[in-house]
Amino acid sequence: VVAEKDPAYTQGDLGATIAEVTALRSLSYFYLIRTFRDVPFSREAFTDDDQKMDLPATPFYEVLDNLIGDLRNVEEMAVKRYPETQPFYQTGRITQDAIRAMLCEMYLWKGAVDPIGYDSCVYYAEEVIKSKKELNDEYEKKHRLSADTKAALEVRLNGYPLVNDNLTGTYFGNYYEELFVEGASKETVFELVYDDEKAGNGMLANGAVSSLYGHSNGTGLLVGSKYLKEDIEADYSKRVIFEPEQKNKLDARLYVNCDGTKDNSPILKLAARSFEIDMKTPSEFAISSAACSSAEFFCEGRLAIVKVTTEMFNKYGAGHDEISDVVSRLRDVGGVEFACVLREVGNDTIRGNLRSKTSFDCSVFAEQYGGGGHKRAAGFSIKGRQIDELADEIIKEASKFL
């Protein structure tokens, strides 16, 4: 019907719209079940007062499974990139990154009752980080950052596309300002829009949010305490957080780091100096390195497998979860299409972690061993098997698809 009235509205546009409204519904339900646990769950639109509304509560994990299924059905239909001329759309509208970030957290909750959920959680986290790195690379090319600047950022941020902040001088606060004042930062995946898009491209502020917290043209209903304001004005040294010179504004959000031209107004960034990400303990580094070094490759390099035994964990004093990065590192080796890490975790149990980057379906393969997950990331746990025997079986079975 829409296409008949507007030929420019394509099937792809329809898919993106369905993905966006599905994600918003799923996000709303996700907040509900985290707050109240079991809640009435329905996908039926309520358009008539005669419809039954007093629905029974649906168990938490049943709702969660439904939300995960809904999002996985639409994730590829969602918009991947909005035009650069609409920066608020990329973070204020539902995108593939937003859906995958939701799936990442939902699978984290799923992992509490099914360890396979953690594999999918890691997969979706990696997908969001990968997408953000692509956006960051595009930004660096556009702004032609110098080699020295790129090198400094690489060392400081460990390759992650994070907001940079000043490293010298007395003024800090770019980080806070970009994230919580200007908004639509390169770290943001999805956020409620406070203000109208300044470029005037049609992205309007969320009325409920701006009426509560204010926007550039006025103060919201939730305001800072006048007593706190007076206390700060009485003691100039407390101006680290609030900017008291805007006496006609009581919105605390507008005080915070909005004006970097005034001395002492911005918040001092908590990590003003270099900070480390993904730091490994010595035992984690040792077991991870040893596991990678023991990797075996089959099918002309398309299959990679690692076996981590109890003896190896004991040798390096490492825990069973300290090799979480190994399977992703294997998958990222050139030519590898399917990676598998098997580890002995005690109680006569072997846990398998699977990753792929082509048409190989990890979830279908994991089902053979009582597991499951996502097409590109899955896992399983199995009892009563010898790790060498299981590895040989997996190599034989996986080779049929490679």
C-alpha positions in Angstrom: 0.0 0.0 0.0 2.8 2.4 0.9 4.7 1.6 -2.3 1.6 2.4 -4.3 1.4 5.9 -2.8 5.2 6.4 -2.7 7.2 4.5 -5.4 10.4 5.6 -3.8 9.6 3.5 -0.8 11.4 0.3 -1.7 11.3 -3.2 -0.3 14.6 -2.4 1.4 13.0 0.6 3.1 10.2 -1.6 4.3 12.7 -4.1 5.7 14.6 -1.3 7.5 11.3 0.0 9.0 10.3 -3.4 10.2 13.8 -3.9 11.7 13.6 -0.6 13.5 10.2 -1.0 15.1 11.0 -4.6 16.0 14.1 -3.5 17.8 12.3 -0.7 19.7 9.7 -3.2 20.9 12.4 -5.7 21.9 14.4 -3.0 23.7 11.2 -2.0 25.6 10.5 -5.6 26.6 14.2 -6.0 27.6 13.9 -3.2 30.1 10.6 -4.6 31.4 11.9 -8.1 32.1 15.1 -6.8 33.7 13.0 -4.7 36.0 10.1 -7.0 36.7 11.4 -10.4 35.5 8.2 -12.2 34.3 5.9 -9.9 32.3 2.9 -10.3 29.9 4.3 -10.7 26.4 2.5 -10.2 23.2 3.4 -9.1 19.6 -0.2 -8.3 18.8 -1.0 -4.6 18.2 -3.7 -3.3 20.4 -6.0 -1.3 18.2 -9.4 -2.0 19.8 -10.7 -1.7 23.4 -12.4 -5.0 23.1 -9.1 -6.9 22.7 -8.0 -9.0 25.7 -5.3 -7.1 27.6 -5.2 -8.9 30.9 -2.5 -11.4 29.7 -0.7 -13.8 32.1 2.9 -13.2 32.9 5.4 -15.0 30.6 8.6 -16.4 32.2 11.7 -14.3 31.9 13.8 -16.6 29.7 10.9 -17.3 27.4 10.5 -13.6 26.7 14.3 -13.3 26.3 14.4 -16.1 23.8 11.6 -14.5 21.8 13.4 -11.1 21.8 16.6 -12.8 20.6 14.8 -14.6 17.9 13.0 -11.4 16.8 16.2 -9.4 16.6 18.1 -12.1 14.7 15.4 -12.2 12.2 15.7 -8.5 11.4 19.4 -7.7 12.0 20.4 -7.9 8.4 17.4 -5.8 7.3 18.4 -2.8 9.5 20.3 0.2 8.1 24.0 -0.2 8.4 25.1 3.3 7.7 23.2 6.6 7.5 24.7 9.5 5.4 27.4 11.6 7.1 25.0 14.5 6.6 22.7 13.0 9.2 25.0 12.2 12.2 22.2 12.0 14.7 20.6 9.3 12.6 23.6 6.9 13.0 23.2 7.0 16.8 19.7 8.2 17.4 18.0 5.6 15.1 18.1 1.9 15.1 21.0 0.4 13.0 22.6 -3.0 12.6 25.1 -1.9 15.3 22.3 -1.1 17.7 20.6 -4.4 17.2 23.8 -6.3 17.6 24.6 -4.4 20.8 21.2 -5.5 22.2 21.8 -9.1 21.1 25.2 -8.9 22.8 23.6 -8.0 26.2 20.7 -10.3 25.8 23.0 -13.3 25.1 25.0 -12.2 28.2 21.8 -12.7 30.3 21.2 -16.0 28.4 24.6 -17.2 29.4 23.5 -17.4 33.1 21.4 -20.5 32.2 23.2 -21.7 29.0 27.0 -21.1 28.7 26.5 -21.1 24.9 25.0 -17.7 25.3 28.4 -16.3 26.2 29.9 -17.4 22.8 27.1 -15.5 21.0 27.7 -12.5 23.4 31.3 -12.4 22.4 30.5 -12.7 18.7 28.1 -9.8 18.7 30.5 -7.6 20.8 33.2 -8.3 18.2 30.8 -7.4 15.4 30.0 -4.0 17.0 33.6 -3.3 17.6 34.5 -4.2 14.1 31.9 -1.9 12.7 33.0 0.9 14.9 36.6 0.4 13.8 35.4 0.7 10.1 33.7 4.0 10.9 36.8 5.2 12.7 39.0 4.3 9.7 36.7 6.3 7.4 37.0 9.3 9.8 40.8 9.1 9.9 41.0 9.0 6.1 38.6 11.9 5.7 40.4 14.1 8.2 43.8 13.0 7.1 45.3 12.4 10.5 49.1 12.4 10.5 51.1 9.2 11.0 52.3 10.4 14.4 48.8 11.1 15.6 47.6 7.7 14.4 50.5 6.0 16.1 49.9 7.9 19.4 46.2 7.0 19.3 47.0 3.3 18.5 49.3 3.1 21.6 46.9 5.0 23.8 43.6 3.4 22.8 45.0 0.0 21.8 43.3 0.2 18.4 39.8 0.8 19.8 37.7 3.6 18.2 37.3 5.7 21.4 37.0 9.4 21.8 40.4 11.0 22.3 41.1 13.5 25.0 43.8 16.1 25.7 47.0 14.6 27.1 48.7 17.8 28.1 47.9 21.1 29.7 45.2 22.0 32.2 42.1 21.5 30.1 40.5 18.1 30.0 36.9 17.1 29.2 36.6 16.4 25.5 35.6 12.9 26.3 32.7 13.9 28.6 31.6 16.6 26.3 31.4 14.5 23.2 29.6 11.6 24.9 27.1 13.4 27.2 26.8 17.0 25.9 27.2 17.0 22.1 26.1 13.4 21.7 26.4 11.2 18.6 30.0 10.5 19.4 32.0 7.8 17.6 31.7 5.7 20.8 27.9 5.8 20.8 25.9 2.9 19.4 22.4 4.1 20.3 21.1 6.9 22.4 18.0 9.1 22.9 18.4 12.4 21.1 18.1 15.4 23.4 18.3 18.1 20.8 17.3 18.8 17.2 19.9 18.0 14.6 22.0 21.1 14.2 22.4 20.6 10.5 18.7 20.8 10.1 18.2 17.5 8.4 15.0 16.5 10.1 16.2 14.6 13.2 14.0 16.0 16.0 14.7 15.7 19.7 12.9 13.1 21.7 10.2 15.2 23.2 9.9 13.1 26.4 13.6 13.3 27.0 14.1 17.0 26.2 11.1 18.0 28.3 12.6 16.3 31.3 16.3 17.1 30.9 16.2 20.2 28.7 17.8 21.1 25.4 19.8 24.0 23.9 16.7 26.3 23.9 15.5 25.7 27.4 15.6 24.0 30.7 13.9 20.7 31.4 11.6 19.7 34.4 14.5 17.9 36.1 16.8 20.6 37.3 19.8 20.9 39.6 19.3 21.8 43.2 19.4 25.6 43.8 21.2 24.9 47.1 23.9 23.0 45.4 24.2 25.8 42.9 24.5 28.4 45.6 27.0 26.3 47.5 29.2 26.0 44.3 28.9 29.8 43.6 30.1 30.4 47.2 33.2 28.4 46.7 35.0 29.1 43.4 37.2 26.0 43.8 34.1 23.8 43.4 33.6 24.9 39.8 35.2 21.7 38.6 31.7 20.2 37.8 29.2 23.0 37.4 29.4 26.3 35.5 27.6 28.8 37.7 27.9 31.8 35.4 24.8 30.7 33.5 22.6 32.0 36.3 19.4 31.7 34.2 19.9 27.9 33.7 19.3 25.3 36.4 19.6 22.3 34.2 22.6 20.4 35.6 23.2 18.8 32.3 23.8 22.2 30.7 26.3 23.1 33.3 28.5 20.1 32.7 31.3 20.9 30.4 29.2 22.8 27.9 31.5 25.7 27.6 35.2 24.8 27.2 36.3 28.5 26.9 35.9 29.2 30.6 38.6 28.2 33.1 38.0 25.2 35.3 34.5 24.6 33.9 34.9 21.1 32.3 35.0 17.9 34.2 38.4 16.5 34.7 38.5 13.3 32.8 39.0 10.4 35.1 41.6 8.8 32.8 43.6 11.9 31.8 46.7 9.9 31.1 47.2 6.7 29.1 45.0 3.8 30.0 45.2 0.1 29.1 42.5 -2.0 27.5 42.4 -5.8 27.3 45.3 -6.2 29.8 46.2 -9.9 30.3 47.5 -11.5 33.4 50.8 -13.4 33.1 49.0 -16.7 33.3 46.4 -15.7 30.7 49.1 -14.5 28.4 51.1 -17.7 28.8 48.2 -20.1 28.3 46.8 -18.1 25.4 50.2 -18.1 23.6 50.8 -21.8 24.3 47.3 -22.6 22.9 47.8 -20.6 19.7 51.2 -22.2 19.2 49.7 -25.7 19.4 47.1 -24.9 16.7 46.7 -27.5 14.0 45.5 -26.8 10.5 43.6 -29.0 8.1 41.7 -28.9 4.8 44.5 -26.8 3.2 44.4 -24.3 6.0 40.6 -23.8 6.0 40.1 -25.6 9.4 42.0 -24.7 12.6 41.7 -26.6 15.9 43.3 -26.2 19.3 43.2 -28.7 22.2 43.7 -27.3 25.7 44.1 -30.0 28.4 43.9 -29.9 32.1 47.7 -30.4 32.2 48.2 -27.2 30.2 45.9 -25.2 32.5 47.9 -26.5 35.5 51.3 -25.9 33.9 50.6 -22.1 33.5 48.4 -21.7 36.6 45.5 -20.5 34.4 41.8 -20.7 34.8 39.5 -22.4 32.3 38.2 -19.0 31.0 41.6 -17.5 30.4 41.7 -18.6 26.7 38.6 -16.8 25.6 40.4 -14.9 22.8 42.1 -18.0 21.2 39.2 -19.1 19.0 38.8 -15.6 17.6 42.5 -15.3 16.9 42.3 -18.7 15.1 39.4 -17.5 13.0 41.3 -14.4 11.9 44.2 -16.3 10.5 44.3 -15.9 6.7 42.6 -18.7 4.9 40.8 -20.1 8.0 37.1 -20.6 7.5 36.3 -22.6 10.6 38.0 -22.5 14.0 37.5 -24.8 17.0 39.0 -24.7 20.5 38.4 -27.7 22.8 39.2 -27.4 26.5 39.0 -29.7 29.4 37.1 -27.9 32.1 36.8 -30.6 34.8 34.1 -33.0 35.8 34.8 -35.2 32.8 33.6 -32.3 30.6 35.0 -30.8 27.4 33.8 -27.4 26.2 34.0 -26.5 22.5 34.0 -22.9 21.1 33.4 -22.5 17.4 33.9 -19.5 15.0 33.5 -19.1 11.3 33.7 -16.3 8.8 32.2 -17.8 5.6 29.2 -20.0 4.9 30.1 -22.6 7.5 27.2 -22.7 10.1 28.6 -23.0 13.6 25.2 -23.3 15.2 24.2 -26.3 13.1 27.5 -28.0 13.7 27.3 -27.4 17.4 23.9 -29.0 17.6 25.5 -32.3 16.8 27.1 -32.1 20.2 24.1 -30.8 22.1 25.1 -27.2 21.7 24.0 -24.2 19.7 24.5 -20.5 19.1 24.9 -18.3 16.1 25.9 -19.0 12.5 29.3 -17.5 13.0 29.8 -18.3 16.7 28.6 -21.3 18.7 29.6 -23.7 21.4 28.8 -26.9 23.2 29.7 -28.9 26.4 30.0 -32.7 26.3 30.8 -35.3 28.9 32.5 -38.7 28.8 34.8 -38.0 25.8 38.5 -38.0 25.3 39.8 -34.7 23.9 42.0 -36.3 21.2 39.2 -38.6 20.0 36.7 -35.7 20.0 39.1 -33.5 18.0 39.6 -36.2 15.4 35.9 -36.6 15.0 35.3 -32.8 14.6 38.1 -32.6 12.0 36.4 -35.5 10.1 32.9 -34.0 10.3 33.9 -30.4 9.6 35.9 -31.4 6.6 32.7 -32.5 4.9 31.6 -28.9 4.7 35.0 -27.3 3.8 
